[in-house]
Amino acid sequence: MFVNGKDFDALQLATRTLWEVKTDNFDTYPPELREFVLVDQLPKLQHERALALACGFDFKVGVRSAAHKAALLAQDITLDIVVMNWC
């Protein structure tokens, strides 16, 4: 869904929520790579949230693991992050 200059991964129309989904296998990464992923993802997620909110949408982030969620929340507790069930 293209909104405010950004192509988001999904739109949940019933709740007017834009989603960004991260498919990293964060749990398997060594500490240095985990840090790199966080430094790369966090400012992008914060920017994407601002774009979504500016257009009246909520914003959620989907991740594959509780460890990835915890690491992101340790950097920014205001993010709305959901561990997604990957079948």
Protein Blocks (a to p, Z undefined) as FASTA:
>chain_A
ZZehiacfbdcfknopacdddfbffklpcfklmmmmmmmmmmmmmmmmmmmmmnopacdd
ddfbfklmmmmmmmomkbccdddddZZ
